[in-house]
């Protein structure tokens, strides 16, 4: 299995950003649910110096199968403290055309 090594590279702040972003991309392509959990952890546990890598992880989640990626994106859109990551998750949810995403948009638009 290659995904544990890809996750390790993606989290390593001593590695260049482009290498980390490529690791995130291939992590999203390489494994099943474990990759989704790993990508989600990159989004959740990074800091502002990792923002571009974290945004790339949000994109990679959007490329996962809908049963894995959409719930993670919804959770990020609802709960992540970083507004840029919430915005990115909402963007990719809008591209998904998933009924759960549409329900989230309805909920957000109807909340005063």
MDAnalysis code that builds the backbone (N, CA, C; Angstrom):
import MDAnalysis as mda
import numpy as np

u = mda.Universe.empty(336, n_residues=112, atom_resindex=np.repeat(np.arange(112), 3), trajectory=True)
u.add_TopologyAttr("name", ["N", "CA", "C"] * 112)
u.add_TopologyAttr("resid", np.arange(1, 113))
u.add_TopologyAttr("resname", ["UNK", "UNK", "UNK", "UNK", "UNK", "UNK", "UNK", "UNK", "UNK", "UNK", "UNK", "UNK", "UNK", "UNK", "UNK", "UNK", "UNK", "UNK", "UNK", "UNK", "UNK", "UNK", "UNK", "UNK", "UNK", "UNK", "UNK", "UNK", "UNK", "UNK", "UNK", "UNK", "UNK", "UNK", "UNK", "UNK", "UNK", "UNK", "UNK", "UNK", "UNK", "UNK", "UNK", "UNK", "UNK", "UNK", "UNK", "UNK", "UNK", "UNK", "UNK", "UNK", "UNK", "UNK", "UNK", "UNK", "UNK", "UNK", "UNK", "UNK", "UNK", "UNK", "UNK", "UNK", "UNK", "UNK", "UNK", "UNK", "UNK", "UNK", "UNK", "UNK", "UNK", "UNK", "UNK", "UNK", "UNK", "UNK", "UNK", "UNK", "UNK", "UNK", "UNK", "UNK", "UNK", "UNK", "UNK", "UNK", "UNK", "UNK", "UNK", "UNK", "UNK", "UNK", "UNK", "UNK", "UNK", "UNK", "UNK", "UNK", "UNK", "UNK", "UNK", "UNK", "UNK", "UNK", "UNK", "UNK", "UNK", "UNK", "UNK", "UNK"])
u.atoms.positions = np.array([
    [0.835, -1.187, 0.000],
    [0.000, 0.000, 0.000],
    [0.878, 1.249, 0.000],
    [0.585, 2.132, -0.912],
    [1.375, 3.347, -1.045],
    [0.768, 4.520, -0.270],
    [-0.543, 4.469, 0.041],
    [-1.191, 5.635, 0.634],
    [-0.609, 6.060, 1.977],
    [-0.133, 5.156, 2.858],
    [0.439, 5.663, 4.115],
    [1.665, 6.558, 3.882],
    [2.484, 6.197, 2.902],
    [3.663, 7.019, 2.591],
    [3.246, 8.358, 1.988],
    [2.234, 8.352, 1.127],
    [1.736, 9.602, 0.549],
    [1.199, 10.530, 1.635],
    [0.484, 9.966, 2.581],
    [-0.039, 10.762, 3.699],
    [1.106, 11.343, 4.517],
    [2.115, 10.559, 4.754],
    [3.286, 11.027, 5.507],
    [3.970, 12.196, 4.781],
    [4.134, 12.089, 3.476],
    [4.738, 13.176, 2.698],
    [3.856, 14.414, 2.744],
    [2.552, 14.236, 2.572],
    [1.627, 15.366, 2.564],
    [1.648, 16.138, 3.879],
    [1.882, 15.467, 4.980],
    [1.902, 16.116, 6.301],
    [3.261, 16.712, 6.660],
    [4.287, 16.369, 5.928],
    [5.647, 16.785, 6.273],
    [5.910, 18.223, 5.823],
    [5.957, 19.148, 6.761],
    [6.153, 20.559, 6.428],
    [7.575, 20.863, 5.967],
    [8.485, 19.926, 6.082],
    [9.857, 20.126, 5.601],
    [9.987, 19.826, 4.104],
    [8.949, 19.242, 3.539],
    [8.920, 18.926, 2.110],
    [8.293, 20.118, 1.395],
    [8.724, 20.398, 0.178],
    [8.192, 21.514, -0.590],
    [6.686, 21.421, -0.810],
    [6.052, 22.583, -0.917],
    [4.592, 22.627, -1.055],
    [4.101, 21.860, -2.276],
    [4.762, 22.010, -3.407],
    [4.302, 21.316, -4.624],
    [4.372, 19.796, -4.447],
    [5.411, 19.306, -3.817],
    [5.526, 17.867, -3.554],
    [4.399, 17.412, -2.641],
    [4.119, 18.236, -1.615],
    [3.031, 17.893, -0.691],
    [1.688, 17.905, -1.411],
    [1.475, 18.876, -2.289],
    [0.225, 18.947, -3.037],
    [0.073, 17.744, -3.962],
    [1.161, 17.333, -4.599],
    [1.107, 16.153, -5.453],
    [0.815, 14.892, -4.636],
    [1.376, 14.832, -3.438],
    [1.084, 13.694, -2.558],
    [-0.388, 13.655, -2.200],
    [-0.950, 14.823, -1.925],
    [-2.381, 14.906, -1.623],
    [-3.190, 14.415, -2.825],
    [-2.832, 14.878, -4.013],
    [-3.552, 14.453, -5.210],
    [-3.522, 12.934, -5.356],
    [-2.327, 12.347, -5.286],
    [-2.214, 10.902, -5.489],
    [-2.813, 10.120, -4.333],
    [-2.804, 10.691, -3.153],
    [-3.484, 10.058, -2.025],
    [-4.972, 9.939, -2.328],
    [-5.539, 11.003, -2.888],
    [-6.950, 10.972, -3.257],
    [-7.269, 9.945, -4.326],
    [-6.298, 9.611, -5.145],
    [-6.501, 8.651, -6.224],
    [-6.181, 7.215, -5.806],
    [-5.366, 7.050, -4.766],
    [-4.743, 5.754, -4.514],
    [-5.521, 4.792, -3.630],
    [-6.283, 5.268, -2.712],
    [-6.836, 4.359, -1.713],
    [-8.309, 4.634, -1.481],
    [-8.906, 3.795, -0.704],
    [-10.323, 3.907, -0.414],
    [-10.603, 4.804, 0.777],
    [-11.425, 4.303, 1.677],
    [-11.862, 5.086, 2.842],
    [-10.700, 5.602, 3.680],
    [-9.637, 4.836, 3.739],
    [-8.480, 5.279, 4.518],
    [-7.917, 6.573, 3.939],
    [-7.903, 6.695, 2.625],
    [-7.424, 7.925, 1.991],
    [-8.343, 9.083, 2.329],
    [-9.638, 8.842, 2.323],
    [-10.595, 9.897, 2.662],
    [-10.351, 10.380, 4.087],
    [-10.142, 9.461, 5.001],
    [-9.856, 9.852, 6.393],
    [-8.539, 10.630, 6.467],
    [-7.531, 10.194, 5.710],
    [-6.254, 10.892, 5.712],
    [-6.372, 12.298, 5.152],
    [-7.091, 12.448, 4.047],
    [-7.303, 13.772, 3.462],
    [-8.059, 14.665, 4.435],
    [-9.086, 14.107, 5.049],
    [-9.870, 14.862, 6.024],
    [-8.987, 15.325, 7.178],
    [-8.071, 14.482, 7.613],
    [-7.192, 14.864, 8.724],
    [-6.232, 15.975, 8.310],
    [-5.808, 15.997, 7.041],
    [-4.946, 17.083, 6.564],
    [-5.700, 18.404, 6.632],
    [-6.958, 18.399, 6.216],
    [-7.773, 19.620, 6.252],
    [-7.977, 20.070, 7.688],
    [-8.276, 19.146, 8.559],
    [-8.659, 19.462, 9.933],
    [-7.478, 19.857, 10.808],
    [-6.327, 19.227, 10.624],
    [-5.237, 19.390, 11.586],
    [-4.056, 20.222, 11.099],
    [-4.222, 20.931, 10.004],
    [-3.141, 21.778, 9.524],
    [-3.191, 23.154, 10.179],
    [-2.252, 24.001, 9.781],
    [-2.294, 25.392, 10.253],
    [-2.245, 26.312, 9.042],
    [-2.250, 27.621, 9.285],
    [-2.330, 28.580, 8.182],
    [-1.147, 28.496, 7.233],
    [0.003, 28.041, 7.701],
    [1.150, 27.905, 6.806],
    [0.922, 26.786, 5.789],
    [-0.024, 25.900, 6.069],
    [-0.358, 24.775, 5.189],
    [-1.618, 25.026, 4.373],
    [-2.099, 26.257, 4.294],
    [-3.412, 26.524, 3.704],
    [-3.549, 25.977, 2.286],
    [-2.564, 26.175, 1.431],
    [-2.683, 25.695, 0.049],
    [-2.747, 24.170, -0.010],
    [-1.964, 23.506, 0.807],
    [-2.008, 22.037, 0.854],
    [-3.364, 21.587, 1.386],
    [-3.872, 22.281, 2.396],
    [-5.177, 21.934, 2.966],
    [-6.296, 22.146, 1.945],
    [-6.226, 23.242, 1.178],
    [-7.221, 23.475, 0.125],
    [-7.134, 22.391, -0.946],
    [-5.945, 21.955, -1.246],
    [-5.774, 20.875, -2.214],
    [-6.372, 19.572, -1.677],
    [-6.271, 19.365, -0.368],
    [-6.890, 18.178, 0.240],
    [-8.413, 18.256, 0.126],
    [-8.986, 19.455, 0.253],
    [-10.433, 19.621, 0.067],
    [-10.794, 19.234, -1.372],
    [-10.017, 19.717, -2.341],
    [-10.258, 19.328, -3.731],
    [-10.178, 17.810, -3.887],
    [-9.143, 17.202, -3.310],
    [-8.981, 15.743, -3.432],
    [-10.178, 15.013, -2.835],
    [-10.742, 15.551, -1.754],
    [-11.956, 14.946, -1.188],
    [-13.113, 15.021, -2.186],
    [-13.159, 16.101, -2.959],
    [-14.236, 16.231, -3.948],
    [-14.110, 15.194, -5.055],
    [-12.932, 14.612, -5.213],
    [-12.703, 13.610, -6.238],
    [-12.949, 12.187, -5.737],
    [-13.158, 12.035, -4.447],
    [-13.446, 10.722, -3.872],
    [-14.869, 10.315, -4.259],
    [-15.200, 9.043, -4.138],
    [-16.579, 8.622, -4.412],
    [-17.545, 9.425, -3.530],
    [-18.723, 9.765, -4.066],
    [-19.662, 10.621, -3.320],
    [-20.002, 10.127, -1.921],
    [-20.094, 8.825, -1.740],
    [-20.446, 8.315, -0.412],
    [-19.352, 8.585, 0.623],
    [-18.132, 8.860, 0.168],
    [-17.035, 9.201, 1.069],
    [-16.776, 10.705, 1.093],
    [-16.668, 11.307, -0.080],
    [-16.249, 12.700, -0.173],
    [-17.292, 13.716, 0.255],
    [-18.542, 13.515, -0.155],
    [-19.573, 14.510, 0.145],
    [-19.785, 14.696, 1.646],
    [-19.913, 13.634, 2.438],
    [-20.072, 13.866, 3.884],
    [-18.885, 14.612, 4.498],
    [-17.677, 14.308, 4.041],
    [-16.500, 15.014, 4.566],
    [-16.547, 16.489, 4.177],
    [-16.914, 16.784, 2.930],
    [-17.007, 18.176, 2.491],
    [-18.096, 18.931, 3.244],
    [-19.213, 18.280, 3.498],
    [-20.293, 18.918, 4.266],
    [-19.809, 19.241, 5.671],
    [-19.122, 18.303, 6.298],
    [-18.612, 18.554, 7.642],
    [-17.625, 19.718, 7.638],
    [-16.740, 19.768, 6.648],
    [-15.778, 20.874, 6.549],
    [-16.518, 22.191, 6.363],
    [-17.511, 22.198, 5.467],
    [-18.271, 23.421, 5.196],
    [-19.009, 23.917, 6.435],
    [-19.450, 23.012, 7.269],
    [-20.204, 23.391, 8.476],
    [-19.312, 23.745, 9.669],
    [-18.178, 23.073, 9.803],
    [-17.486, 23.157, 11.088],
    [-16.047, 23.643, 11.058],
    [-15.418, 23.662, 9.895],
    [-14.003, 24.042, 9.893],
    [-13.858, 25.500, 10.294],
    [-12.929, 25.824, 11.182],
    [-12.783, 27.210, 11.639],
    [-12.186, 28.152, 10.597],
    [-11.572, 27.621, 9.548],
    [-10.926, 28.494, 8.561],
    [-11.915, 28.832, 7.440],
    [-12.242, 30.114, 7.251],
    [-13.247, 30.486, 6.242],
    [-12.858, 30.087, 4.812],
    [-11.585, 30.108, 4.495],
    [-11.157, 29.747, 3.137],
    [-11.404, 28.263, 2.863],
    [-11.220, 27.428, 3.866],
    [-11.478, 25.999, 3.697],
    [-12.968, 25.721, 3.600],
    [-13.778, 26.439, 4.397],
    [-15.233, 26.291, 4.283],
    [-15.699, 26.709, 2.889],
    [-15.169, 27.825, 2.403],
    [-15.518, 28.330, 1.070],
    [-15.140, 27.312, -0.010],
    [-13.957, 26.740, 0.096],
    [-13.502, 25.754, -0.885],
    [-14.396, 24.516, -0.852],
    [-14.751, 24.058, 0.347],
    [-15.638, 22.896, 0.467],
    [-17.002, 23.201, -0.159],
    [-17.529, 24.388, 0.087],
    [-18.817, 24.759, -0.507],
    [-18.731, 24.797, -2.034],
    [-17.638, 25.321, -2.556],
    [-17.465, 25.355, -4.006],
    [-17.544, 23.950, -4.584],
    [-16.763, 23.024, -4.019],
    [-16.741, 21.671, -4.571],
    [-18.050, 20.934, -4.326],
    [-18.729, 21.241, -3.233],
    [-20.062, 20.665, -3.031],
    [-21.017, 21.141, -4.123],
    [-20.913, 22.416, -4.495],
    [-21.754, 22.948, -5.562],
    [-21.499, 22.257, -6.893],
    [-20.276, 21.843, -7.125],
    [-19.935, 21.140, -8.360],
    [-20.441, 19.698, -8.361],
    [-20.706, 19.170, -7.175],
    [-21.057, 17.751, -7.063],
    [-22.469, 17.438, -7.535],
    [-23.375, 18.402, -7.440],
    [-24.786, 18.189, -7.761],
    [-25.397, 17.074, -6.916],
    [-24.812, 16.794, -5.790],
    [-25.307, 15.764, -4.884],
    [-26.502, 16.322, -4.101],
    [-27.564, 15.553, -3.929],
    [-28.735, 16.036, -3.192],
    [-28.405, 16.480, -1.759],
    [-27.417, 15.843, -1.139],
    [-27.035, 16.252, 0.217],
    [-26.420, 17.637, 0.206],
    [-25.683, 17.963, -0.840],
    [-25.094, 19.296, -0.970],
    [-26.194, 20.327, -1.193],
    [-27.163, 19.987, -2.030],
    [-28.276, 20.904, -2.280],
    [-29.038, 21.164, -0.988],
    [-29.243, 20.137, -0.186],
    [-29.907, 20.314, 1.111],
    [-29.108, 21.247, 2.015],
    [-27.792, 21.111, 1.998],
    [-26.953, 21.991, 2.803],
    [-27.106, 23.438, 2.335],
    [-27.085, 23.675, 1.033],
    [-27.242, 25.032, 0.507],
    [-28.598, 25.610, 0.896],
    [-29.641, 24.812, 0.811],
    [-30.978, 25.268, 1.226],
    [-30.973, 25.664, 2.697],
    [-30.364, 24.802, 3.510],
    [-30.281, 25.058, 4.949],
    [-29.520, 26.367, 5.229],
    [-28.387, 26.552, 4.570],
    [-27.571, 27.749, 4.796],
    [-28.284, 29.006, 4.318],
    [-28.979, 28.901, 3.211],
    [-29.679, 30.073, 2.653],
    [-30.930, 30.438, 3.443],
    [-31.525, 29.473, 4.096],
    [-32.754, 29.729, 4.864],
    [-32.494, 30.148, 6.299],
    [-31.269, 29.985, 6.768],
    [-30.935, 30.341, 8.135],
    [-30.711, 31.853, 8.218],
    [-31.454, 32.513, 9.113],
    [-31.285, 33.985, 9.224],
    [-29.957, 34.373, 9.819],
])
